[in-house]
Amino acid sequence: MSGNVVEVGDIREWQGLNVVDGSGSKIGSLEGVYFDTSTDQPAFASVKRGVPAKLVFVPLVGATVSPKQVRVTADKKTAKDAPSIETDGELSSEQEPDLYAHYGLVYERGASGERRLGRR
C-alpha cells in the first residue's frame, strides 16, 4: 500500500478518515490524536466506532496515511476490545497505563510524574 509514515503536520486533515487494520478491516473513523508528552510525537488515535458510539484508542506506531484512510498496525479485534471512553469524554490519567498494557506497550510517566498522553 502506498502511504506516508505519520506526519505531525497533517493531523488536522485526518479527522473523519477511516481507520483500518493491516488487513483493511475498518475499525472506525478517526476522531482525535493523542501525543506522547515526552517526545511530542503522535502516540494514539481515538477512533469512533459502534452503536452507541464510543471512542477506542489505537496506537499510531507504524501507522500509514493515505488520502482516504489511516492504516494502523493493531488488528480490529484488539482495537475493539481496547479501553474506551464516551464520545464526549476524556482519557483520564488513570486509564493511560491500562491503554498501554492492552497493546503490550511500556508505560512510563514523565520525570515529574506527569501524564504521558496529551490531546491536540
C-alpha positions in Angstrom: 0.0 0.0 0.0 1.3 3.5 -0.7 1.1 5.9 2.1 3.2 8.1 4.3 4.5 7.4 7.7 2.6 9.5 10.2 3.5 13.2 9.8 2.5 15.5 12.7 1.7 18.5 10.4 -1.1 16.6 8.6 -3.1 15.5 11.7 -5.9 18.1 11.4 -6.7 16.8 7.9 -7.1 13.2 9.2 -10.2 13.8 11.3 -13.1 11.7 9.9 -10.8 9.4 7.9 -11.5 5.6 8.1 -9.1 3.8 10.4 -8.3 0.3 9.2 -6.2 -2.5 10.4 -3.4 -4.3 8.5 -5.9 -6.4 6.5 -8.0 -3.4 5.6 -10.9 -4.1 8.0 -12.5 -0.9 9.2 -12.1 -0.1 12.9 -14.0 3.2 12.8 -13.4 6.8 12.0 -10.6 9.0 13.3 -11.8 11.4 16.0 -8.6 12.7 17.6 -4.8 12.2 18.1 -3.0 11.9 21.4 0.6 12.9 21.6 3.4 11.5 23.8 4.1 14.4 26.1 7.8 13.5 26.4 8.6 13.3 22.6 5.7 15.4 21.1 5.1 12.5 18.7 1.7 11.2 17.8 1.1 8.1 20.0 -2.6 7.1 19.9 -5.6 7.8 17.8 -9.1 8.0 19.3 -11.4 6.1 16.9 -15.2 6.5 16.9 -16.9 3.1 16.5 -20.1 1.2 17.3 -23.7 2.0 18.3 -24.0 3.7 20.6 -20.8 5.4 19.5 -17.7 5.2 21.8 -14.1 6.1 21.3 -11.5 3.4 21.4 -7.8 4.0 21.3 -5.3 2.5 18.8 -1.5 3.1 18.7 -0.1 5.1 15.8 3.3 3.5 15.9 3.9 2.1 12.4 0.7 3.8 11.0 0.5 4.9 7.4 -1.8 7.6 6.0 -3.3 7.7 2.5 -5.8 10.2 1.2 -8.8 8.2 2.4 -7.6 6.2 5.4 -5.2 5.7 8.3 -3.9 2.2 8.4 -2.7 1.1 11.9 -0.8 -2.0 13.0 -3.3 -3.1 15.6 -5.9 -5.6 14.4 -9.6 -4.8 14.6 -10.4 -7.3 17.4 -7.7 -5.9 19.7 -8.8 -2.3 18.9 -12.4 -3.2 19.5 -11.5 -4.5 23.0 -9.2 -1.6 23.8 -10.0 0.8 26.7 -12.7 3.3 25.6 -14.4 6.5 26.6 -17.7 8.2 25.8 -17.6 10.3 22.6 -17.7 13.5 24.8 -15.4 12.1 27.4 -11.7 12.5 28.1 -9.0 9.8 28.6 -8.1 10.0 32.3 -4.6 9.8 33.6 -5.6 6.6 35.5 -6.6 4.9 32.1 -3.2 5.5 30.4 -1.3 2.5 32.0 -4.2 0.2 31.0 -4.2 1.5 27.5 -0.5 0.9 27.0 -0.8 -2.6 28.7 -3.7 -3.5 26.3 -1.3 -3.2 23.4 1.7 -4.6 25.2 3.5 -1.3 25.2 5.7 0.0 28.0 4.1 2.8 30.1 6.2 5.4 32.0 5.1 8.6 33.5 7.1 11.8 32.8 10.1 12.6 35.0 7.9 14.6 37.4 5.1 12.1 37.4 3.1 14.0 34.7 0.8 12.1 32.4 2.1 10.5 29.2 -0.6 11.5 26.7 -1.9 14.8 25.6 -4.7 15.5 23.1 -4.5 18.1 20.4 
